[in-house]
Amino acid sequence: MSAKENAAVGQLFELLEARYALRVLWALKDGHPQTFRLLQDSIGSITPNTLNTRIKELRAAGLMGHGSDGYTVTAMGADLLKRLNDMQAFAAKWATSQVKSAGTVKKK
């Protein structure tokens, strides 16, 4: 990977590592527009200030937009979510392994 590509990956990671950034995008993965309130409810324990900050950052990055019906992911955001889609299956597999590991540790 070139230095330029590494820099781009680093910039994307920096954006997505911000608290709740991935959750905001993930809440919009079904493609349906959501109002601020619906988005906040979808995410859970996020404060309005944090949500507002993440929305501004994700919009500035071109991953999210706002229309008359609410917030949606842009084509670029949808592309990112498509690439992260395997995370759901992996998360289920990982969670199962964690439960098994916890059971093994307790038995010893």
N, C-alpha and C positions, 0 to 999 in steps of 0.2 A: 504494500500500500504506500502510495506517495505521501510526502509531507502535507501536501494540500488536502488529500483525502483524509489523512489523520486529523488535520485541523477541523475539517467539516464534521467528522464524527464526534470530535471533542466538543464542538459548539452545540451539536444536537443533543449530546448527552447532558451538557450543562443545562440546557433548556428543560429537558425532560426530567432531570434530577430534582428540580425545584418541587417543593412539597405540593402534592396533589396534581401536578401537571398531567401526568399520565392518567390519573383518575378522571380529570376533566375530559380529556380526549376519549377515554374508554366509555364514559357516560353517553357520548354522542355517536358511538360506533354503529348503532342501528340506522343512522341516517335521518332520523326524525328530528326536526328542529325542537329545541327546548328553550323555554323562557329561563331567566336567571333563577327564579324560584324553583322551577322543576329541576334545573341542573344542580342547584344546591341540595335539593332533596335526594336526587339520584346519587350524589357523592357521599352524603352523610354528614360527618362532623366538621365539614369545612366552614370557616367563618365567611361572612359576606365580603370582608376586606380581602381575605386571601383569595377567594374565588374571583373577585374583581381584578386583582393583580394578575392571576394566572390567565384570565381571559384576555387581558391587555397584552400580555407576553405572547400568548399563543396566536392571537390575531396579528400582532406585529411580525411574527415568524411565518405567517401565511398558512398556518395549520387549521385555523378556525375563522369563521366569519359570522356575521350577524345580518339577518334579513328581517322582513316584516313578521315572520312567524317565530323568530327566536334564533338561537345560536345553532350553528351546524359546523361540521368539519368541511374544509375546502377539499378540492381534488387532491392536493398534496397531503392533507391530513388523512384523507381516506386511504391513500396509498400507504402511509405509515401504519395505519391501523390494520390494513390488510397484511402487512409484513409482521405485525405483532399478533395476528390472529391465533397463531399456534400457541401463544402463551396460555390461553385458556385450557387447552388440553394438557399442556405441560404442568400448569399449576395444579390441576386435579391429580395428576400422577405424582407430583412432588408432595402434595398434602398427604396423600395416602402413604407415601414412603416415610413421612415424618411421624405419622401415627404409629406405623410399624416400628420405627426406630425408638420411639418413646416407650412402647410396650416392651421392647427388648431390653432397654435400659432399666426399666422398673423391675423386670424379672430377675435381674442379676443380684 
